[in-house]
């Protein structure tokens, strides 16, 4: 992966874009990676292998933009991992008939 400083990327933005078309480019500031530039072709390939089917369908239907869908998937994955850790620690919710009845009641209270 190519690396450019933030100043280099700013001063030679056209070259920065051209480099990103060939390969991802990491951007550093104060010797620390702070951002990256990817081609949309790379983003589409990432989305194709990373997104859940419902998000892919929403993109196809024009309901959500590709980059927004990727961020939604990242958030979902983060929340799922946190839930798995809670369950592993014994902090999960028992999904029994009482739990589902409370969900149903809560949902019905929201319906006008």
C-alpha positions in Angstrom: 0.0 0.0 0.0 1.3 3.4 -0.9 1.6 6.1 1.8 1.4 9.9 1.5 1.5 12.5 4.1 -1.5 14.8 4.5 0.6 17.7 3.1 1.6 15.6 0.0 -2.0 14.6 -0.6 -3.2 18.2 -0.3 -0.4 19.6 -2.5 -0.6 16.9 -5.2 -4.3 15.9 -5.0 -4.4 14.8 -8.7 -1.5 12.5 -8.1 -3.2 11.3 -4.9 -6.3 10.4 -6.8 -4.3 8.7 -9.6 -2.4 6.6 -7.0 -5.7 5.6 -5.3 -6.9 4.2 -8.7 -4.0 1.8 -8.7 -3.9 0.8 -5.1 -5.2 2.0 -1.7 -3.2 5.0 -0.3 -2.7 5.5 3.4 -2.5 9.1 4.6 -0.3 10.0 7.5 -0.2 13.0 9.8 2.6 13.4 12.3 3.8 9.9 11.3 0.5 8.3 12.2 -2.0 6.8 9.8 -5.1 8.9 9.9 -7.0 8.1 6.7 -7.0 6.0 3.5 -8.1 6.6 -0.1 -9.6 3.7 -2.0 -10.9 3.5 -5.6 -14.7 3.0 -5.9 -13.8 -0.3 -7.6 -12.0 -1.4 -4.4 -15.0 -0.2 -2.3 -17.5 -2.2 -4.5 -15.4 -5.3 -4.2 -15.2 -4.8 -0.4 -19.0 -4.3 -0.2 -19.6 -7.4 -2.3 -17.8 -9.6 0.1 -18.6 -7.8 3.3 -22.3 -6.6 3.2 -25.2 -8.7 4.3 -27.8 -9.6 1.7 -30.5 -7.1 3.0 -28.0 -4.2 2.7 -27.0 -5.3 -0.8 -30.7 -5.4 -1.7 -31.2 -1.9 -0.3 -28.3 -0.6 -2.4 -29.8 -2.1 -5.5 -33.2 -0.6 -4.7 -31.6 2.8 -4.2 -32.6 3.0 -0.6 -29.1 3.5 0.7 -25.7 4.6 -0.7 -22.9 2.1 -0.9 -20.6 3.9 1.6 -23.5 4.4 4.0 -24.3 0.7 3.8 -20.7 -0.2 4.6 -20.8 2.0 7.7 -24.2 0.4 8.7 -22.6 -3.1 8.4 -19.6 -2.0 10.4 -21.9 -0.8 13.2 -24.0 -4.0 13.1 -20.8 -6.1 13.3 -19.6 -4.1 16.2 -22.9 -4.4 18.0 -23.1 -8.2 17.3 -19.6 -8.7 18.7 -20.4 -6.7 21.9 -23.6 -8.9 22.3 -21.6 -12.1 21.8 -19.2 -11.0 24.5 -22.0 -10.1 26.9 -23.6 -13.5 26.3 -20.2 -15.2 26.8 -19.9 -13.3 30.1 -23.4 -14.5 31.2 -25.0 -11.1 30.7 -27.4 -12.0 28.0 -31.1 -11.9 27.9 -33.1 -15.1 28.1 -35.3 -15.2 25.0 -38.3 -17.0 26.4 -42.0 -16.5 26.0 -42.1 -13.8 28.6 -39.4 -11.8 26.8 -41.2 -12.1 23.4 -44.5 -11.1 25.0 -42.8 -7.9 26.4 -41.4 -7.1 23.0 -44.8 -7.6 21.4 -46.5 -5.4 24.0 -43.9 -2.7 23.6 -44.3 -2.8 19.8 -48.1 -2.6 20.1 -47.9 0.5 22.3 -46.0 2.2 19.5 -48.7 1.6 17.0 -51.0 4.6 16.8 
